[in-house]
Amino acid sequence: MLLLSPLYNKPNRIIEKQRALQNDPRKIMFRLPRSGLYLGTFGALFVASSLGTVFGLYSLVRGKTD
């Protein structure tokens, strides 16, 4: 069992991490690591899908011009 002991015999760092996150002055959505990546990806996909929807609606309203 000495081989696996580093996996389950770790010090408890939850309280330290919780205090660090709660004392962070940034907004909640920006506190965690990689949150900028997640929010940037979400924003880019949201804008792309919104533009696709607007283009589709415009095409439907405009109709065929043959």
All heavy atoms as TSV, in Angstrom:
chain	resi	resn	atom	element	x	y	z
A	1	MET	N	N	0.801	-1.204	0.000
A	1	MET	CA	C	0.000	0.000	0.000
A	1	MET	C	C	0.845	1.270	0.000
A	1	MET	O	O	0.304	2.346	-0.132
A	1	MET	CB	C	-0.928	0.018	1.195
A	1	MET	CG	C	-2.077	-0.947	1.064
A	1	MET	SD	S	-2.772	-0.814	-0.543
A	1	MET	CE	C	-4.445	-0.722	-0.253
A	2	LEU	N	N	2.123	1.160	0.112
A	2	LEU	CA	C	2.969	2.348	0.076
A	2	LEU	C	C	2.962	3.013	-1.289
A	2	LEU	O	O	3.208	4.207	-1.405
A	2	LEU	CB	C	4.405	1.991	0.471
A	2	LEU	CG	C	4.601	1.606	1.936
A	2	LEU	CD1	C	6.040	1.174	2.169
A	2	LEU	CD2	C	4.244	2.755	2.832
A	3	LEU	N	N	2.670	2.244	-2.300
A	3	LEU	CA	C	2.639	2.793	-3.638
A	3	LEU	C	C	1.469	3.772	-3.820
A	3	LEU	O	O	1.600	4.795	-4.490
A	3	LEU	CB	C	2.531	1.663	-4.659
A	3	LEU	CG	C	2.524	2.069	-6.117
A	3	LEU	CD1	C	3.860	2.697	-6.501
A	3	LEU	CD2	C	2.249	0.869	-6.983
A	4	LEU	N	N	0.330	3.487	-3.215
A	4	LEU	CA	C	-0.858	4.319	-3.367
A	4	LEU	C	C	-1.037	5.355	-2.262
A	4	LEU	O	O	-1.934	6.189	-2.349
A	4	LEU	CB	C	-2.104	3.429	-3.424
A	4	LEU	CG	C	-2.171	2.472	-4.610
A	4	LEU	CD1	C	-3.403	1.607	-4.495
A	4	LEU	CD2	C	-2.152	3.224	-5.908
A	5	SER	N	N	-0.222	5.336	-1.248
A	5	SER	CA	C	-0.424	6.253	-0.129
A	5	SER	C	C	-0.322	7.732	-0.514
A	5	SER	O	O	-1.025	8.557	0.076
A	5	SER	CB	C	0.539	5.927	1.011
A	5	SER	OG	O	1.868	6.145	0.606
A	6	PRO	N	N	0.484	8.151	-1.506
A	6	PRO	CA	C	0.449	9.570	-1.878
A	6	PRO	C	C	-0.886	10.020	-2.462
A	6	PRO	O	O	-1.189	11.205	-2.491
A	6	PRO	CB	C	1.560	9.696	-2.927
A	6	PRO	CG	C	2.453	8.553	-2.690
A	6	PRO	CD	C	1.587	7.466	-2.151
A	7	LEU	N	N	-1.691	9.087	-2.913
A	7	LEU	CA	C	-2.975	9.456	-3.493
A	7	LEU	C	C	-4.046	9.728	-2.446
A	7	LEU	O	O	-4.931	10.561	-2.655
A	7	LEU	CB	C	-3.457	8.346	-4.434
A	7	LEU	CG	C	-2.615	8.120	-5.683
A	7	LEU	CD1	C	-3.158	6.948	-6.467
A	7	LEU	CD2	C	-2.587	9.362	-6.542
A	8	TYR	N	N	-4.007	9.029	-1.341
A	8	TYR	CA	C	-5.071	9.208	-0.353
A	8	TYR	C	C	-4.569	9.748	0.981
A	8	TYR	O	O	-5.368	10.067	1.850
A	8	TYR	CB	C	-5.836	7.901	-0.116
A	8	TYR	CG	C	-5.011	6.764	0.427
A	8	TYR	CD1	C	-4.764	6.649	1.788
A	8	TYR	CD2	C	-4.482	5.803	-0.411
A	8	TYR	CE1	C	-4.013	5.608	2.287
A	8	TYR	CE2	C	-3.732	4.761	0.080
A	8	TYR	CZ	C	-3.498	4.665	1.431
A	8	TYR	OH	O	-2.742	3.636	1.923
A	9	ASN	N	N	-3.285	9.872	1.165
A	9	ASN	CA	C	-2.732	10.367	2.423
A	9	ASN	C	C	-2.191	11.776	2.208
A	9	ASN	O	O	-1.007	12.035	2.329
A	9	ASN	CB	C	-1.631	9.427	2.921
A	9	ASN	CG	C	-1.275	9.691	4.358
A	9	ASN	OD1	O	-1.976	10.410	5.043
A	9	ASN	ND2	N	-0.177	9.111	4.797
A	10	LYS	N	N	-3.095	12.708	1.893
A	10	LYS	CA	C	-2.715	14.092	1.627
A	10	LYS	C	C	-3.259	14.985	2.734
A	10	LYS	O	O	-4.285	14.694	3.335
A	10	LYS	CB	C	-3.292	14.559	0.295
A	10	LYS	CG	C	-2.668	13.908	-0.903
A	10	LYS	CD	C	-3.241	14.530	-2.164
A	10	LYS	CE	C	-2.552	13.991	-3.385
A	10	LYS	NZ	N	-3.054	14.637	-4.602
A	11	PRO	N	N	-2.589	16.123	2.976
A	11	PRO	CA	C	-3.128	17.065	3.966
A	11	PRO	C	C	-4.400	17.735	3.432
A	11	PRO	O	O	-4.560	17.928	2.227
A	11	PRO	CB	C	-2.007	18.076	4.155
A	11	PRO	CG	C	-1.174	17.974	2.935
A	11	PRO	CD	C	-1.302	16.561	2.453
A	12	ASN	N	N	-5.280	18.096	4.324
A	12	ASN	CA	C	-6.542	18.729	3.966
A	12	ASN	C	C	-6.310	20.224	3.746
A	12	ASN	O	O	-6.014	20.959	4.670
A	12	ASN	CB	C	-7.558	18.503	5.079
A	12	ASN	CG	C	-8.933	18.952	4.686
A	12	ASN	OD1	O	-9.137	19.471	3.606
A	12	ASN	ND2	N	-9.887	18.752	5.589
A	13	ARG	N	N	-6.455	20.690	2.532
A	13	ARG	CA	C	-6.209	22.088	2.178
A	13	ARG	C	C	-7.503	22.820	1.790
A	13	ARG	O	O	-7.449	23.907	1.232
A	13	ARG	CB	C	-5.250	22.155	0.998
A	13	ARG	CG	C	-3.938	21.462	1.210
A	13	ARG	CD	C	-2.823	22.455	1.317
A	13	ARG	NE	N	-1.536	21.768	1.345
A	13	ARG	CZ	C	-0.749	21.774	2.388
A	13	ARG	NH1	N	-1.105	22.408	3.470
A	13	ARG	NH2	N	0.405	21.152	2.347
A	14	ILE	N	N	-8.646	22.241	2.104
A	14	ILE	CA	C	-9.915	22.830	1.691
A	14	ILE	C	C	-10.161	24.168	2.373
A	14	ILE	O	O	-10.584	25.132	1.731
A	14	ILE	CB	C	-11.072	21.846	1.958
A	14	ILE	CG1	C	-10.931	20.647	1.045
A	14	ILE	CG2	C	-12.417	22.517	1.765
A	14	ILE	CD1	C	-11.929	19.562	1.299
A	15	ILE	N	N	-9.883	24.268	3.644
A	15	ILE	CA	C	-10.124	25.513	4.382
A	15	ILE	C	C	-9.254	26.636	3.835
A	15	ILE	O	O	-9.726	27.767	3.655
A	15	ILE	CB	C	-9.871	25.302	5.893
A	15	ILE	CG1	C	-10.788	24.213	6.444
A	15	ILE	CG2	C	-10.050	26.598	6.655
A	15	ILE	CD1	C	-12.254	24.536	6.375
A	16	GLU	N	N	-7.995	26.341	3.531
A	16	GLU	CA	C	-7.101	27.360	2.971
A	16	GLU	C	C	-7.599	27.844	1.616
A	16	GLU	O	O	-7.627	29.046	1.345
A	16	GLU	CB	C	-5.692	26.801	2.814
A	16	GLU	CG	C	-5.035	26.394	4.106
A	16	GLU	CD	C	-3.753	25.617	3.871
A	16	GLU	OE1	O	-3.252	25.611	2.726
A	16	GLU	OE2	O	-3.255	25.018	4.833
A	17	LYS	N	N	-8.014	26.920	0.772
A	17	LYS	CA	C	-8.506	27.291	-0.550
A	17	LYS	C	C	-9.807	28.078	-0.453
A	17	LYS	O	O	-10.028	29.037	-1.197
A	17	LYS	CB	C	-8.718	26.043	-1.401
A	17	LYS	CG	C	-7.416	25.380	-1.802
A	17	LYS	CD	C	-7.677	24.159	-2.646
A	17	LYS	CE	C	-6.375	23.474	-3.044
A	17	LYS	NZ	N	-6.610	22.305	-3.902
A	18	GLN	N	N	-10.680	27.683	0.473
A	18	GLN	CA	C	-11.948	28.385	0.645
A	18	GLN	C	C	-11.720	29.818	1.110
A	18	GLN	O	O	-12.328	30.752	0.594
A	18	GLN	CB	C	-12.822	27.641	1.649
A	18	GLN	CG	C	-14.184	28.254	1.835
A	18	GLN	CD	C	-15.031	27.476	2.819
A	18	GLN	OE1	O	-14.549	26.537	3.431
A	18	GLN	NE2	N	-16.273	27.868	2.965
A	19	ARG	N	N	-10.824	30.009	2.055
A	19	ARG	CA	C	-10.522	31.368	2.524
A	19	ARG	C	C	-9.911	32.211	1.419
A	19	ARG	O	O	-10.225	33.393	1.276
A	19	ARG	CB	C	-9.581	31.305	3.717
A	19	ARG	CG	C	-10.268	30.877	4.979
A	19	ARG	CD	C	-9.361	31.004	6.185
A	19	ARG	NE	N	-10.051	30.496	7.368
A	19	ARG	CZ	C	-9.514	29.701	8.262
A	19	ARG	NH1	N	-8.254	29.327	8.139
A	19	ARG	NH2	N	-10.205	29.284	9.292
A	20	ALA	N	N	-9.030	31.619	0.635
A	20	ALA	CA	C	-8.401	32.351	-0.459
A	20	ALA	C	C	-9.436	32.785	-1.492
A	20	ALA	O	O	-9.396	33.920	-1.986
A	20	ALA	CB	C	-7.323	31.502	-1.110
A	21	LEU	N	N	-10.370	31.908	-1.821
A	21	LEU	CA	C	-11.392	32.259	-2.803
A	21	LEU	C	C	-12.379	33.285	-2.256
A	21	LEU	O	O	-12.825	34.168	-2.971
A	21	LEU	CB	C	-12.141	31.018	-3.260
A	21	LEU	CG	C	-11.407	30.138	-4.263
A	21	LEU	CD1	C	-12.202	28.882	-4.550
A	21	LEU	CD2	C	-11.134	30.882	-5.536
A	22	GLN	N	N	-12.735	33.172	-0.994
A	22	GLN	CA	C	-13.710	34.101	-0.425
A	22	GLN	C	C	-13.115	35.480	-0.193
A	22	GLN	O	O	-13.835	36.471	-0.185
A	22	GLN	CB	C	-14.264	33.541	0.878
A	22	GLN	CG	C	-15.213	32.391	0.653
A	22	GLN	CD	C	-15.747	31.801	1.945
A	22	GLN	OE1	O	-15.241	32.090	3.023
A	22	GLN	NE2	N	-16.770	30.977	1.835
A	23	ASN	N	N	-11.809	35.579	-0.007
A	23	ASN	CA	C	-11.172	36.879	0.199
A	23	ASN	C	C	-10.758	37.552	-1.095
A	23	ASN	O	O	-10.268	38.672	-1.079
A	23	ASN	CB	C	-9.943	36.726	1.103
A	23	ASN	CG	C	-10.327	36.420	2.531
A	23	ASN	OD1	O	-11.391	36.818	2.981
A	23	ASN	ND2	N	-9.471	35.718	3.230
A	24	ASP	N	N	-10.955	36.899	-2.231
A	24	ASP	CA	C	-10.595	37.447	-3.533
A	24	ASP	C	C	-11.573	38.563	-3.893
A	24	ASP	O	O	-12.782	38.360	-3.870
A	24	ASP	CB	C	-10.641	36.337	-4.583
A	24	ASP	CG	C	-9.922	36.721	-5.851
A	24	ASP	OD1	O	-9.587	37.912	-6.010
A	24	ASP	OD2	O	-9.689	35.830	-6.681
A	25	PRO	N	N	-11.093	39.761	-4.248
A	25	PRO	CA	C	-12.015	40.877	-4.527
A	25	PRO	C	C	-12.666	40.818	-5.905
A	25	PRO	O	O	-13.580	41.587	-6.172
A	25	PRO	CB	C	-11.106	42.099	-4.422
A	25	PRO	CG	C	-9.758	41.597	-4.779
A	25	PRO	CD	C	-9.703	40.191	-4.254
A	26	ARG	N	N	-12.234	39.911	-6.759
A	26	ARG	CA	C	-12.814	39.833	-8.107
A	26	ARG	C	C	-14.234	39.279	-8.051
A	26	ARG	O	O	-14.661	38.717	-7.056
A	26	ARG	CB	C	-11.959	38.941	-9.003
A	26	ARG	CG	C	-10.573	39.488	-9.246
A	26	ARG	CD	C	-9.784	38.566	-10.119
A	26	ARG	NE	N	-9.461	37.355	-9.353
A	26	ARG	CZ	C	-8.755	36.352	-9.827
A	26	ARG	NH1	N	-8.296	36.394	-11.046
A	26	ARG	NH2	N	-8.494	35.303	-9.082
A	27	LYS	N	N	-14.956	39.443	-9.157
A	27	LYS	CA	C	-16.306	38.889	-9.236
A	27	LYS	C	C	-16.233	37.372	-9.146
A	27	LYS	O	O	-15.221	36.760	-9.467
A	27	LYS	CB	C	-16.962	39.286	-10.557
A	27	LYS	CG	C	-17.300	40.745	-10.626
A	27	LYS	CD	C	-18.070	41.033	-11.888
A	27	LYS	CE	C	-18.462	42.496	-11.929
A	27	LYS	NZ	N	-19.248	42.803	-13.126
A	28	ILE	N	N	-17.325	36.757	-8.737
A	28	ILE	CA	C	-17.350	35.320	-8.499
A	28	ILE	C	C	-16.979	34.543	-9.755
A	28	ILE	O	O	-16.249	33.560	-9.703
A	28	ILE	CB	C	-18.744	34.893	-7.989
A	28	ILE	CG1	C	-18.973	35.454	-6.600
A	28	ILE	CG2	C	-18.889	33.389	-7.988
A	28	ILE	CD1	C	-20.356	35.223	-6.065
A	29	MET	N	N	-17.457	35.010	-10.907
A	29	MET	CA	C	-17.218	34.251	-12.136
A	29	MET	C	C	-15.761	34.276	-12.579
A	29	MET	O	O	-15.347	33.471	-13.396
A	29	MET	CB	C	-18.108	34.774	-13.244
A	29	MET	CG	C	-17.849	36.213	-13.617
A	29	MET	SD	S	-19.058	36.832	-14.765
A	29	MET	CE	C	-20.026	37.841	-13.688
A	30	PHE	N	N	-14.943	35.189	-12.039
A	30	PHE	CA	C	-13.539	35.292	-12.425
A	30	PHE	C	C	-12.578	34.765	-11.361
A	30	PHE	O	O	-11.367	34.856	-11.530
A	30	PHE	CB	C	-13.177	36.742	-12.727
A	30	PHE	CG	C	-13.857	37.284	-13.944
A	30	PHE	CD1	C	-14.826	38.263	-13.840
A	30	PHE	CD2	C	-13.543	36.796	-15.199
A	30	PHE	CE1	C	-15.448	38.755	-14.958
A	30	PHE	CE2	C	-14.165	37.291	-16.330
A	30	PHE	CZ	C	-15.130	38.269	-16.201
A	31	ARG	N	N	-13.062	34.230	-10.278
A	31	ARG	CA	C	-12.195	33.818	-9.170
A	31	ARG	C	C	-11.452	32.520	-9.418
A	31	ARG	O	O	-10.312	32.374	-9.014
A	31	ARG	CB	C	-13.014	33.666	-7.884
A	31	ARG	CG	C	-13.458	34.970	-7.319
A	31	ARG	CD	C	-14.194	34.777	-6.026
A	31	ARG	NE	N	-14.767	36.036	-5.579
A	31	ARG	CZ	C	-15.518	36.163	-4.528
A	31	ARG	NH1	N	-15.819	35.108	-3.797
A	31	ARG	NH2	N	-15.992	37.337	-4.186
A	32	LEU	N	N	-12.084	31.571	-10.044
A	32	LEU	CA	C	-11.480	30.250	-10.186
A	32	LEU	C	C	-10.452	30.223	-11.309
A	32	LEU	O	O	-10.505	31.021	-12.234
A	32	LEU	CB	C	-12.574	29.215	-10.448
A	32	LEU	CG	C	-13.552	29.036	-9.304
A	32	LEU	CD1	C	-14.662	28.080	-9.709
A	32	LEU	CD2	C	-12.848	28.507	-8.077
A	33	PRO	N	N	-9.517	29.280	-11.248
A	33	PRO	CA	C	-8.546	29.178	-12.329
A	33	PRO	C	C	-9.221	28.761	-13.639
A	33	PRO	O	O	-10.222	28.055	-13.629
A	33	PRO	CB	C	-7.572	28.092	-11.866
A	33	PRO	CG	C	-8.109	27.524	-10.622
A	33	PRO	CD	C	-9.264	28.346	-10.174
A	34	ARG	N	N	-8.702	29.230	-14.735
A	34	ARG	CA	C	-9.205	28.963	-16.089
A	34	ARG	C	C	-10.586	29.550	-16.331
A	34	ARG	O	O	-11.225	29.229	-17.325
A	34	ARG	CB	C	-9.202	27.460	-16.393
A	34	ARG	CG	C	-7.839	26.852	-16.456
A	34	ARG	CD	C	-7.878	25.404	-16.866
A	34	ARG	NE	N	-8.587	24.532	-15.960
A	34	ARG	CZ	C	-8.081	23.994	-14.867
A	34	ARG	NH1	N	-6.845	24.245	-14.536
A	34	ARG	NH2	N	-8.799	23.202	-14.102
A	35	SER	N	N	-11.061	30.418	-15.450
A	35	SER	CA	C	-12.390	30.993	-15.663
A	35	SER	C	C	-12.386	31.928	-16.865
A	35	SER	O	O	-13.398	32.036	-17.560
A	35	SER	CB	C	-12.864	31.727	-14.416
A	35	SER	OG	O	-11.981	32.784	-14.099
A	36	GLY	N	N	-11.274	32.596	-17.118
A	36	GLY	CA	C	-11.193	33.447	-18.300
A	36	GLY	C	C	-11.331	32.652	-19.583
A	36	GLY	O	O	-11.983	33.081	-20.539
A	37	LEU	N	N	-10.719	31.480	-19.605
A	37	LEU	CA	C	-10.830	30.602	-20.773
A	37	LEU	C	C	-12.268	30.149	-20.967
A	37	LEU	O	O	-12.801	30.183	-22.084
A	37	LEU	CB	C	-9.916	29.391	-20.598
A	37	LEU	CG	C	-10.027	28.300	-21.643
A	37	LEU	CD1	C	-9.495	28.800	-22.979
A	37	LEU	CD2	C	-9.281	27.067	-21.199
A	38	TYR	N	N	-12.921	29.734	-19.888
A	38	TYR	CA	C	-14.296	29.259	-19.986
A	38	TYR	C	C	-15.248	30.380	-20.412
A	38	TYR	O	O	-16.102	30.190	-21.276
A	38	TYR	CB	C	-14.769	28.680	-18.658
A	38	TYR	CG	C	-13.988	27.473	-18.203
A	38	TYR	CD1	C	-13.763	27.246	-16.848
A	38	TYR	CD2	C	-13.463	26.566	-19.102
A	38	TYR	CE1	C	-13.050	26.141	-16.415
A	38	TYR	CE2	C	-12.751	25.462	-18.682
A	38	TYR	CZ	C	-12.544	25.252	-17.335
A	38	TYR	OH	O	-11.838	24.163	-16.918
A	39	LEU	N	N	-15.099	31.555	-19.821
A	39	LEU	CA	C	-15.999	32.653	-20.157
A	39	LEU	C	C	-15.722	33.183	-21.559
A	39	LEU	O	O	-16.649	33.576	-22.272
A	39	LEU	CB	C	-15.863	33.774	-19.133
A	39	LEU	CG	C	-16.448	33.448	-17.767
A	39	LEU	CD1	C	-16.108	34.531	-16.757
A	39	LEU	CD2	C	-17.944	33.276	-17.860
A	40	GLY	N	N	-14.463	33.199	-21.972
A	40	GLY	CA	C	-14.138	33.632	-23.328
A	40	GLY	C	C	-14.704	32.694	-24.373
A	40	GLY	O	O	-15.256	33.126	-25.395
A	41	THR	N	N	-14.579	31.401	-24.128
A	41	THR	CA	C	-15.137	30.407	-25.046
A	41	THR	C	C	-16.654	30.522	-25.109
A	41	THR	O	O	-17.252	30.490	-26.190
A	41	THR	CB	C	-14.735	28.992	-24.610
A	41	THR	OG1	O	-13.322	28.920	-24.528
A	41	THR	CG2	C	-15.251	27.954	-25.570
A	42	PHE	N	N	-17.282	30.660	-23.949
A	42	PHE	CA	C	-18.735	30.824	-23.919
A	42	PHE	C	C	-19.150	32.077	-24.678
A	42	PHE	O	O	-20.111	32.051	-25.456
A	42	PHE	CB	C	-19.238	30.905	-22.474
A	42	PHE	CG	C	-20.685	31.279	-22.373
A	42	PHE	CD1	C	-21.670	30.351	-22.637
A	42	PHE	CD2	C	-21.052	32.569	-22.025
A	42	PHE	CE1	C	-23.009	30.697	-22.559
A	42	PHE	CE2	C	-22.382	32.919	-21.938
A	42	PHE	CZ	C	-23.365	31.983	-22.209
A	43	GLY	N	N	-18.442	33.189	-24.460
A	43	GLY	CA	C	-18.783	34.432	-25.155
A	43	GLY	C	C	-18.647	34.317	-26.657
A	43	GLY	O	O	-19.503	34.788	-27.405
A	44	ALA	N	N	-17.563	33.682	-27.127
A	44	ALA	CA	C	-17.354	33.531	-28.559
A	44	ALA	C	C	-18.446	32.661	-29.182
A	44	ALA	O	O	-18.991	32.996	-30.247
A	44	ALA	CB	C	-15.983	32.921	-28.815
A	45	LEU	N	N	-18.788	31.551	-28.525
A	45	LEU	CA	C	-19.852	30.686	-29.050
A	45	LEU	C	C	-21.216	31.370	-29.009
A	45	LEU	O	O	-22.031	31.212	-29.914
A	45	LEU	CB	C	-19.891	29.372	-28.271
A	45	LEU	CG	C	-18.711	28.439	-28.502
A	45	LEU	CD1	C	-18.790	27.242	-27.560
A	45	LEU	CD2	C	-18.659	27.987	-29.939
A	46	PHE	N	N	-21.456	32.160	-27.968
A	46	PHE	CA	C	-22.726	32.881	-27.856
A	46	PHE	C	C	-22.861	33.908	-28.973
A	46	PHE	O	O	-23.922	34.028	-29.608
A	46	PHE	CB	C	-22.821	33.555	-26.487
A	46	PHE	CG	C	-24.119	34.248	-26.239
A	46	PHE	CD1	C	-25.238	33.533	-25.889
A	46	PHE	CD2	C	-24.217	35.621	-26.363
A	46	PHE	CE1	C	-26.448	34.171	-25.669
A	46	PHE	CE2	C	-25.410	36.264	-26.155
A	46	PHE	CZ	C	-26.526	35.544	-25.806
A	47	VAL	N	N	-21.788	34.653	-29.241
A	47	VAL	CA	C	-21.827	35.659	-30.310
A	47	VAL	C	C	-22.004	34.986	-31.666
A	47	VAL	O	O	-22.794	35.444	-32.500
A	47	VAL	CB	C	-20.553	36.530	-30.267
A	47	VAL	CG1	C	-20.411	37.368	-31.524
A	47	VAL	CG2	C	-20.571	37.428	-29.046
A	48	ALA	N	N	-21.274	33.898	-31.898
A	48	ALA	CA	C	-21.389	33.196	-33.182
A	48	ALA	C	C	-22.801	32.662	-33.394
A	48	ALA	O	O	-23.369	32.790	-34.494
A	48	ALA	CB	C	-20.370	32.065	-33.246
A	49	SER	N	N	-23.383	32.077	-32.370
A	49	SER	CA	C	-24.745	31.547	-32.523
A	49	SER	C	C	-25.768	32.669	-32.673
A	49	SER	O	O	-26.738	32.535	-33.417
A	49	SER	CB	C	-25.102	30.641	-31.347
A	49	SER	OG	O	-25.132	31.389	-30.150
A	50	SER	N	N	-25.560	33.789	-31.999
A	50	SER	CA	C	-26.477	34.921	-32.151
A	50	SER	C	C	-26.407	35.491	-33.563
A	50	SER	O	O	-27.441	35.821	-34.164
A	50	SER	CB	C	-26.144	36.016	-31.139
A	50	SER	OG	O	-26.329	35.545	-29.832
A	51	LEU	N	N	-25.197	35.617	-34.099
A	51	LEU	CA	C	-25.059	36.115	-35.464
A	51	LEU	C	C	-25.683	35.147	-36.470
A	51	LEU	O	O	-26.314	35.576	-37.448
A	51	LEU	CB	C	-23.586	36.350	-35.795
A	51	LEU	CG	C	-22.929	37.522	-35.074
A	51	LEU	CD1	C	-21.448	37.569	-35.390
A	51	LEU	CD2	C	-23.611	38.827	-35.433
A	52	GLY	N	N	-25.526	33.855	-36.240
A	52	GLY	CA	C	-26.159	32.864	-37.114
A	52	GLY	C	C	-27.669	32.960	-37.079
A	52	GLY	O	O	-28.337	32.852	-38.120
A	53	THR	N	N	-28.218	33.176	-35.909
A	53	THR	CA	C	-29.671	33.310	-35.773
A	53	THR	C	C	-30.167	34.564	-36.477
A	53	THR	O	O	-31.180	34.531	-37.194
A	53	THR	CB	C	-30.058	33.349	-34.284
A	53	THR	OG1	O	-29.594	32.161	-33.664
A	53	THR	CG2	C	-31.548	33.486	-34.102
A	54	VAL	N	N	-29.471	35.672	-36.292
A	54	VAL	CA	C	-29.876	36.925	-36.945
A	54	VAL	C	C	-29.772	36.787	-38.465
A	54	VAL	O	O	-30.659	37.234	-39.196
A	54	VAL	CB	C	-29.016	38.101	-36.425
A	54	VAL	CG1	C	-29.210	39.346	-37.271
A	54	VAL	CG2	C	-29.355	38.385	-34.978
A	55	PHE	N	N	-28.705	36.161	-38.948
A	55	PHE	CA	C	-28.569	35.959	-40.395
A	55	PHE	C	C	-29.691	35.070	-40.934
A	55	PHE	O	O	-30.253	35.346	-42.000
A	55	PHE	CB	C	-27.206	35.334	-40.712
A	55	PHE	CG	C	-27.018	35.004	-42.157
A	55	PHE	CD1	C	-26.815	36.005	-43.089
A	55	PHE	CD2	C	-27.072	33.696	-42.592
A	55	PHE	CE1	C	-26.653	35.717	-44.429
A	55	PHE	CE2	C	-26.917	33.387	-43.923
A	55	PHE	CZ	C	-26.702	34.396	-44.849
A	56	GLY	N	N	-30.020	34.010	-40.219
A	56	GLY	CA	C	-31.095	33.127	-40.645
A	56	GLY	C	C	-32.441	33.835	-40.671
A	56	GLY	O	O	-33.221	33.679	-41.621
A	57	LEU	N	N	-32.732	34.616	-39.636
A	57	LEU	CA	C	-33.989	35.365	-39.607
A	57	LEU	C	C	-34.040	36.397	-40.725
A	57	LEU	O	O	-35.078	36.593	-41.367
A	57	LEU	CB	C	-34.177	36.038	-38.252
A	57	LEU	CG	C	-34.503	35.111	-37.096
A	57	LEU	CD1	C	-34.507	35.863	-35.785
A	57	LEU	CD2	C	-35.831	34.425	-37.327
A	58	TYR	N	N	-32.939	37.062	-40.978
A	58	TYR	CA	C	-32.880	38.049	-42.058
A	58	TYR	C	C	-33.123	37.371	-43.391
A	58	TYR	O	O	-33.862	37.910	-44.252
A	58	TYR	CB	C	-31.514	38.743	-42.044
A	58	TYR	CG	C	-31.335	39.743	-43.161
A	58	TYR	CD1	C	-31.977	40.967	-43.136
A	58	TYR	CD2	C	-30.528	39.453	-44.258
A	58	TYR	CE1	C	-31.833	41.892	-44.163
A	58	TYR	CE2	C	-30.369	40.362	-45.291
A	58	TYR	CZ	C	-31.022	41.571	-45.246
A	58	TYR	OH	O	-30.870	42.463	-46.262
A	59	SER	N	N	-32.541	36.213	-43.602
A	59	SER	CA	C	-32.742	35.475	-44.857
A	59	SER	C	C	-34.203	35.054	-45.016
A	59	SER	O	O	-34.763	35.090	-46.119
A	59	SER	CB	C	-31.844	34.251	-44.907
A	59	SER	OG	O	-30.494	34.643	-44.878
A	60	LEU	N	N	-34.835	34.635	-43.936
A	60	LEU	CA	C	-36.247	34.231	-44.001
A	60	LEU	C	C	-37.157	35.413	-44.289
A	60	LEU	O	O	-38.116	35.311	-45.059
A	60	LEU	CB	C	-36.655	33.553	-42.694
A	60	LEU	CG	C	-36.123	32.152	-42.455
A	60	LEU	CD1	C	-36.484	31.702	-41.043
A	60	LEU	CD2	C	-36.707	31.198	-43.474
A	61	VAL	N	N	-36.879	36.550	-43.687
A	61	VAL	CA	C	-37.716	37.726	-43.882
A	61	VAL	C	C	-37.525	38.277	-45.291
A	61	VAL	O	O	-38.485	38.679	-45.956
A	61	VAL	CB	C	-37.411	38.802	-42.814
A	61	VAL	CG1	C	-38.053	40.122	-43.166
A	61	VAL	CG2	C	-37.861	38.318	-41.458
A	62	ARG	N	N	-36.305	38.304	-45.756
A	62	ARG	CA	C	-35.998	38.849	-47.072
A	62	ARG	C	C	-36.564	37.971	-48.181
A	62	ARG	O	O	-37.043	38.473	-49.198
A	62	ARG	CB	C	-34.493	38.982	-47.215
A	62	ARG	CG	C	-34.065	39.743	-48.388
A	62	ARG	CD	C	-32.598	40.066	-48.330
A	62	ARG	NE	N	-32.059	39.938	-49.685
A	62	ARG	CZ	C	-30.894	39.510	-49.992
A	62	ARG	NH1	N	-30.068	39.135	-49.044
A	62	ARG	NH2	N	-30.501	39.445	-51.233
A	63	GLY	N	N	-36.508	36.687	-47.996
A	63	GLY	CA	C	-37.068	35.760	-48.964
A	63	GLY	C	C	-36.186	35.594	-50.188
A	63	GLY	O	O	-35.069	36.096	-50.265
A	64	LYS	N	N	-36.725	34.893	-51.160
A	64	LYS	CA	C	-35.986	34.666	-52.420
A	64	LYS	C	C	-36.021	35.921	-53.275
A	64	LYS	O	O	-37.037	36.588	-53.389
A	64	LYS	CB	C	-36.577	33.486	-53.174
A	64	LYS	CG	C	-36.426	32.169	-52.463
A	64	LYS	CD	C	-36.972	31.052	-53.321
A	64	LYS	CE	C	-36.822	29.723	-52.608
A	64	LYS	NZ	N	-37.331	28.606	-53.420
A	65	THR	N	N	-34.903	36.212	-53.935
A	65	THR	CA	C	-34.835	37.404	-54.800
A	65	THR	C	C	-34.605	36.993	-56.250
A	65	THR	O	O	-33.976	37.700	-56.998
A	65	THR	CB	C	-33.698	38.321	-54.335
A	65	THR	OG1	O	-32.479	37.587	-54.344
A	65	THR	CG2	C	-33.960	38.870	-52.955
A	66	ASP	N	N	-35.107	35.846	-56.667
A	66	ASP	CA	C	-34.903	35.385	-58.052
A	66	ASP	C	C	-35.774	36.129	-59.005
A	66	ASP	O	O	-36.822	36.435	-59.033
A	66	ASP	CB	C	-35.161	33.877	-58.164
A	66	ASP	CG	C	-34.064	33.093	-57.465
A	66	ASP	OD1	O	-32.913	33.544	-57.434
A	66	ASP	OD2	O	-34.375	32.006	-56.954
